[in-house]
Amino acid sequence: MLLPLVIIAVFAGCMLAASWSDMTSMTIPNWISLVLIAGFFAVTPFVWQGWAVFGTHILVGLVCFAAGLVMFALRWMGGGDAKLLAATSVWWVWSDLFQYFFYTTLAGGVLALILIFGRKYVPENMLNTGWANRLFKNEKKMPYGLALAFGALAVLPHSEIYQYAAGIL
């Protein structure tokens, strides 16, 4: 039962680091996405389900990379968010991906409402830290890494790769 703990440590650690970094600096360091991808390749031999499932993971990651690239080009998403989306998605199969999009969209909507409310009603004197000021006064940016992290952490325990590692599947 060590493998599920390793998955949680690597995956959840990266998601929490990404969300904290995005919230406090509006950036997601490249090392987080690289560790997520490396973690996937390190875990894969221990949860091997065959080339077809492995190929599905790679295809899901590539599709999300392409979608993230388009959203970045259209300025709908930051570069760090696009990379985090792709790096996270390589852990999923299609059914996991749809759940990931659902939870991420839900969290993104709540985050947007919090930012809209906060940017309108939070008094200036309450924003005494640099990151809080950036978060509530920069009306053009949204730290979507928080929503991506929420979606990823909501899906992980139910994901095929995690359940296989835990011996549930």
Secondary structure by P-SEA (a helix, b strand, c coil): caaaaaaaaaaaaaaaaaaaaaaacccccaaaaaaaaaaaaaacccccccaaaaaaaaaaaaaaaaaaaaaaaaccccaaaaaaaaaaaccccaaaaaaaaaaaaaaaaaaaaaaaaaaccccccccccaaaaaaccccccccaaaaaaaaaaaaccccaaaaaaaccc
